[in-house]
Amino acid sequence: MRGIKSISILASALLVLTSLAISSVQSAYGAEALPQYQVYIVHYGTSDSYPMPYLMYLASAEKNVPMDWAFWVIKGDDRVIVVDTGCNEQMAKQWNVKGWVRSDHAIKKLGLKPEDVTDVILTHLHWDHANNGNIEYFPNATIWMQKSELAFAATEGGQNPQARIGILKEDVLRLVRYNWEGRVQLIDGSAEIYPGITCYLFPRTHTFGSQAIAVNTASGTVVVASDLVYRFENIEKMTGIGTGLDMYECYKALVAVTKMASSKDLIVPGHDLSVYERWPTPGGGIAEVK
């Protein structure tokens, strides 16, 4: 009973801290003053079958599901922000990602050119989200990422065989170079990077410094949860992802994400093909979250 009580206290404290962070952003500008953005899911490939235990904690080892590979675009207030950059062709072949499209080509479906992109936000440094050869295709973009994520990848991550499964050396070295060149803005914790766009740090969850992005839209606050939420089912069952550093931290992230979003229907998972059914327009591998 003492352990259950401790968990309850920790979860309550997390909700209070998240509420305070959200309230401080809203009070700084006022709801009416915040810019409203559009959030798009951009499909770049599909896997026919992926083991469910990786996507949901303690799921049946016999269950496999199709999986979406996607990144996101935030438009508004004279900004075009690409959230994550997908993977390159080599990794797509290695992981059997079918119908792979390079991210700078995929955004053309939104009428965008690579040079239109003002910012790139990296939710974490796994190869399917931050294959940084793709960042070079967005020459005008400032790169935003968590300081702790880059620090881990550039130090302990390089010595850890488990970390190297998801993080590629060439991606880390390229980001270190970009940092020296002044292209990288390192976020130290949770912070509003532009009015109406806030990055929330969730340490020791999917990765050492994963983050979710809360975006003010006409429909309310949309949360791009990336791999903190693989599938809608994670939220519906309040069950964490199957690939995390600390499973209780992954659960706390679910609690916080549901608090951040205006509704559960505005939480965007990282790898769920049914997003294109829930948000069917404009179609053709693009879904506007609304």
N, C-alpha and C positions, 0 to 999 in steps of 0.2 A: 504493500500500500504506500510506503514511503517513496518508492521509486516512481509509482504512478503520479503521486502528488507533485514530485519534483518535475516530471515531464509537463504536467499541467501548468505549473508556475512558469517554466521556461517558454512554453508556447504562448502563454498570456503576455509575458514580457516582450516576446517578439512582435506580437500584434500591436502592442502599445508603441514600440519603437518605430514600426512601419507606419503607423497612423500619424505619429509626430513628424516623420520625414515627409510624408505626403502633404500634411497640413501646412508645414513650413513653406513648401513650394507654392501651394495655392494661395497662402496669405501674402506671399511676396508680390504676386501679380494680380490676384483676383481672378476668378473663373472667367469673367467676361473679357479680361485683357489678354488672356493666353491665346496665341495663334492656334488655329485648327489645321491639322495636317491630314493627309491621306496616307494610309498604310496598305501596302500591296505585298502579297506573297508571290514570289517568282520561282516557278518550277524549273529545275535544271536537270532532273533525271529521276529514274525509278528503279527500285529493286523489287523483283517479283516475290521474293521470299526472304524474310529476316527473322531471326529467332526472337520470340516474344520475351524471354527472360532478360534480354539486354534492354528492352524497352520498358518493362514494368517489373518491379521487385517481386520476386517469388511467383512469377507467372509460370504456367505449365511449360515444362521443357519440351513438350511435344508440339507446341503451337508455334507456327510461323505466320507472319503477316506481310503483305506488300508494304513497302516503305517509300515515302516521298523524300527527295533531296531538294532543298529549296534555300533561297535566301530572301531578303526582304528589302523593300524600298519605301522610304518615308519622303513625301513631297509636301512642300508648303513653306510659306514665309521666306520665299526666295532661296530655298535650300532643296537640294536633292541628296538624300542620305541613303547610301547602300549599307544595309546591316548584314555583315558577313559577305564573303566573296566566293563561296562554293569551292569546288576542287578543280584541278587541272585534268587534262585528258589521260595522263599516265595513271593517276589515282583512280579515275573513273573506270579504266580498263581493269586495273588490279582488283577493284571491289565490285566489278560487274554492275556498274551503274548504267542502265540502259537509257538511250535517248539523251545522252549528256549534251549540254549546251554551255559554252563558256559564258561567264556572267556578263561580260561587256557586250556580248551579242544578245543575251536574253533580255536586257533592259530595252532593246530596240522596240519590243512589243508595247512598251509604255511611251513610245515616241521620244526616247531619250538617247543621247549620244554619250559616250564615255566621258568626254570633257565637260558634260553638264553636271557631273557628280561633284558636289562640294565637300562631302564627308564620307568616310567609311568608318562604321562602328563594328568592332570585332567583339562578339559575345564571349568567345573563348578561342583557343588556338589549335583546336583539332583540325586535321587536314581537310575535312569536308566543309569547314566554316571559314578557314583562314589560309587557304592555299595561296600564299602571298604573291606568287607569280601573277595572279589575277589583279592584285592591287596596282601593279605597274600599268594596267590598262586604264586606270583612272588617274590621270596625271595631275589633276587639280585638287585632288581630295586630301583633306586633313584626316589622319587616322586616329581614332579614339579607341583606347583599350584600358583594361585595369592594370595598374602598375604591378600588382601582386602576380597577375597572370604571366606577364612578360618576365618578371624577376624569377619566378619558379622555372619557367621554360628555359631561361638562359643559364640557370645554375643547376639546381638539383634534378630538374627534369631531364637534362642531358645525361645524367648518371643512373637514371631509373629505367630499367627495361620496360616496365609497365607503362610509364609515361610516354616512352618513345613509340609505342604502338599508335598513339593518336597524334602526337606532336612530331613534326618533321624538322630535322636539323636545318635544312635550307630555308624553311619558313621563319624559324627563330632568328637565324643569322641575318636574313633580309630585314626583319623588323628592327633588329638592333642597329643595322646600318641606317634605316629610315629615321630612327630616333636620333642618331648622331647628325643626320642631315636636317633635322628640324621638322619632319613631317608628322611626328607622333605626338599626340597629347595623352599623357598618362593620367588616368583617373585614380585617385587614392580613396576608395570607398564609394559611397553613393553620392551622386551629384547631378544637378541639372546642368546639362551642357549647352542647351539653348532653351529659351522660354517654351514650356510645354513639352520638352523632351528630357527625361531623366533616366540616368543609368543607375541601376541598383545592384550593388555587389552582393553575391551569395558565395562566400568563401567555403572551400572544402566541400563542394557539392558535386556537380558533374566534373569540374576541374578545380584547380587550386584557386582560381579567381574568376569564376563564371559570373556573367551579369545578364540581367533582363532589362528591357527598355520599355518604359512607360511613355505613351504618346497621347497628347490631347487631340481628339478628333471631334467631328460633329456628333458622333454617336456616343461620346464619352471617352474615358481613358482606356485605350487599347494597350495590352501588354504583349510585347514580342518576347516570349519566354524562352525561345530557342531550345536548347537541350535540357533545361531545367524541367521542361514538360515535353516528353516525346510525342504523346498522343492525347487526344481529348479524354481518353479513358483514365489517364493518370489523374486528371482533375475530377472526373465523375466519381471515381472510387477513392480519391484522396490517397493514392498509392504512388510512392516515388518511383523514379526511374531505376532501371536495373544496373546501370553503370555509374556508380558514384563513389566518391572517396569516403563519405560518411553518410550512411543511410538516414540517420536522424536529421542531419543538416539538409538532406534532400527533401525530407518530409516538411521541415520548417520552411523551406523555399516554396513548396506548394501552398502552405498556409498564407505566406506573405504575398504571393502572386495573386491569390484570390482576393486579398484585401486591397491590392493596388488597382486592379481592374474595376471598371464601373460595374461589370457583371462577368460571370464566368463565360458568357458567350463572346466576350471580347478578349479572351486569352488565346494567343496564337502559339500552337505547339510547333516543335521543330521538325517532326518527321511523319506527319499524319496525312495520308492522301485524301482523307475525307474533307480536308479544308476546302477543296474545290467544289464540294457539294454544299457545304455550309455557306460559303461565299462564292456563288457561281459566276459572278460578273467581274470583269468583262469577259472572262473565258480565255481559251487558248493557252492554258498554263499560267494565267495571271488571275489572282483573286484579290479583290479589294475588301478589306476587313471593315464591316460596318453593320 
